[in-house]
């Protein structure tokens, strides 16, 4: 599996990989009392062995130079990879409030799903939102998350093949 499940995803976002959810819960707790901030990438569900069209959130990208405190996290937008906007964001609220602030809503326009993790960072201390800030369901999916080494293991032929498959999916 290569980079392309993340860049050329198909269909709607079906859910978040259980391992990825555990990672963001632990990262949020480790950052406490400061906010945690990351960006979400996904993998085509079929590449994960699911017999469904759509995307599963499998990766979290933490941007170098992100500054955070107990009430906000600021990202250096010049450091964001170009493909990050294709999925959404995740950040924590150390105060435990599981609803977006006005500042959150201003950043939600970029991406399809935004996750807020709240203290005390337990298994149910999170909520997904759409780009308008409305709560949305997000299934927790038990799949094997691709290894980071696999993420960067691709050739030009892989790129061409993935572009061809993406074109075929669009035509269906």
C-alpha positions as CSV (number, residue, x, y, z in Angstrom):
1,X,0.0,0.0,0.0
2,X,1.3,3.4,-0.8
3,X,0.6,7.1,-0.4
4,X,-2.4,7.0,-2.7
5,X,-5.0,5.6,-0.4
6,X,-4.5,8.8,1.5
7,X,-4.4,11.2,-1.5
8,X,-7.0,9.8,-3.8
9,X,-9.7,8.6,-1.4
10,X,-13.1,7.6,-2.6
11,X,-16.5,8.4,-1.3
12,X,-17.6,9.4,2.1
13,X,-15.6,9.1,5.3
14,X,-16.9,5.9,6.9
15,X,-15.1,6.1,10.2
16,X,-11.8,6.2,12.1
17,X,-9.5,3.3,12.7
18,X,-9.6,2.1,16.3
19,X,-5.8,2.4,16.5
20,X,-5.9,6.0,15.2
21,X,-8.6,7.0,17.7
22,X,-6.4,5.4,20.5
23,X,-3.5,7.4,19.3
24,X,-5.3,10.8,19.4
25,X,-6.8,10.1,22.8
26,X,-3.3,9.2,24.2
27,X,-1.7,12.2,22.4
28,X,-4.4,14.6,23.8
29,X,-3.8,13.3,27.3
30,X,0.0,13.6,26.9
31,X,-0.4,17.2,25.8
32,X,-2.7,18.1,28.8
33,X,-3.1,20.8,30.1
34,X,-2.2,22.2,26.6
35,X,-4.3,21.5,23.5
36,X,-3.3,18.8,21.0
37,X,-3.6,19.5,17.3
38,X,-3.2,17.3,14.2
39,X,-4.5,16.8,10.7
40,X,-6.3,13.7,9.5
41,X,-5.5,11.5,6.5
42,X,-7.5,8.6,5.3
43,X,-7.2,5.3,3.4
44,X,-9.6,3.8,0.9
45,X,-11.7,1.2,2.8
46,X,-11.1,-1.5,0.2
47,X,-7.4,-1.1,0.7
48,X,-8.0,-1.9,4.4
49,X,-9.9,-5.1,3.5
50,X,-13.4,-3.7,3.9
51,X,-16.0,-4.5,1.3
52,X,-17.3,-0.9,1.3
53,X,-16.8,2.2,-0.7
54,X,-15.4,5.2,1.3
55,X,-12.5,6.3,3.4
56,X,-11.3,5.4,6.9
57,X,-9.3,7.8,8.9
58,X,-6.0,6.1,9.5
59,X,-3.3,8.8,9.9
60,X,-2.7,11.9,12.0
61,X,-0.1,14.4,10.9
62,X,1.3,16.7,13.6
63,X,2.8,19.8,12.0
64,X,6.3,20.9,13.2
65,X,6.2,24.2,15.0
66,X,2.6,23.9,16.2
67,X,2.2,26.0,19.3
68,X,-0.3,25.2,21.9
69,X,-1.6,26.3,25.3
70,X,-4.6,25.4,27.5
71,X,-7.0,27.3,25.2
72,X,-5.7,27.1,21.7
73,X,-3.3,25.5,19.2
74,X,-1.7,27.4,16.4
75,X,-0.4,25.7,13.3
76,X,2.2,27.2,10.9
77,X,0.1,26.9,7.8
78,X,3.3,27.0,5.6
79,X,4.3,23.6,7.2
80,X,1.0,21.8,6.2
81,X,1.4,19.2,3.5
82,X,-0.7,19.9,0.4
83,X,-3.0,16.8,0.8
84,X,-3.9,17.3,4.5
85,X,-7.0,19.3,3.6
86,X,-8.6,16.3,2.0
87,X,-9.8,14.8,5.4
88,X,-9.9,17.3,8.3
89,X,-8.5,17.9,11.7
90,X,-8.3,16.7,15.3
91,X,-7.7,18.7,18.4
92,X,-8.3,18.5,22.1
93,X,-10.2,20.7,24.6
94,X,-8.4,20.3,27.9
95,X,-11.6,21.8,29.6
96,X,-13.5,18.7,28.4
97,X,-16.1,20.6,26.3
98,X,-17.0,18.5,23.3
99,X,-18.4,21.2,21.1
100,X,-16.5,23.6,18.7
101,X,-15.6,27.1,19.8
102,X,-16.1,30.1,17.4
103,X,-12.3,29.8,16.6
104,X,-12.8,26.1,15.8
105,X,-15.7,26.9,13.5
106,X,-13.5,29.3,11.5
107,X,-11.0,26.5,10.8
108,X,-13.6,23.8,10.0
109,X,-14.1,24.9,6.4
110,X,-11.1,22.9,5.3
111,X,-11.8,19.2,5.4
112,X,-14.8,16.9,5.8
113,X,-14.5,15.9,9.4
114,X,-13.2,17.5,12.5
115,X,-12.7,15.7,15.8
116,X,-12.6,17.2,19.3
117,X,-11.1,15.2,22.1
118,X,-12.1,16.3,25.6
119,X,-10.5,15.7,29.0
120,X,-10.3,13.2,30.7
121,X,-9.5,11.6,27.3
122,X,-11.4,8.3,27.8
123,X,-12.8,6.1,25.0
124,X,-16.0,8.1,24.8
125,X,-14.5,11.6,25.3
126,X,-14.6,12.7,21.7
127,X,-17.1,14.0,19.1
128,X,-16.8,14.3,15.3
129,X,-18.2,17.3,13.5
130,X,-18.8,18.3,9.8
131,X,-17.4,21.4,8.3
132,X,-20.3,23.5,9.6
133,X,-19.8,22.4,13.2
134,X,-22.7,20.0,13.3
135,X,-22.2,16.8,15.1
136,X,-21.8,13.7,12.9
137,X,-21.5,10.0,13.6
138,X,-18.2,8.4,13.0
139,X,-17.8,4.7,13.3
140,X,-14.8,3.2,15.0
141,X,-13.4,0.6,12.6
142,X,-11.2,-2.3,13.6
143,X,-8.7,-2.4,10.7
144,X,-4.9,-2.7,10.5
145,X,-3.5,0.8,10.0
146,X,-0.8,1.0,7.2
147,X,2.8,1.2,8.5
148,X,4.5,4.6,8.1
149,X,7.2,2.9,6.0
150,X,4.5,1.8,3.5
151,X,3.2,5.4,3.3
152,X,6.3,6.5,1.5
153,X,7.0,3.4,-0.5
154,X,5.8,4.2,-4.0
155,X,7.0,4.6,-7.6
156,X,5.9,6.6,-10.6
157,X,4.2,3.4,-11.8
158,X,2.2,3.3,-8.5
159,X,1.1,6.9,-9.1
160,X,0.0,6.2,-12.7
161,X,-1.9,3.0,-11.6
162,X,-3.7,4.9,-8.7
163,X,-4.6,7.8,-11.0
164,X,-6.1,5.3,-13.5
165,X,-8.1,3.5,-10.7
166,X,-9.3,6.8,-9.4
167,X,-10.6,7.7,-12.9
168,X,-12.3,4.4,-13.2
169,X,-14.0,4.9,-9.8
170,X,-15.3,8.3,-10.9
171,X,-16.8,6.9,-14.1
172,X,-18.8,4.3,-12.2
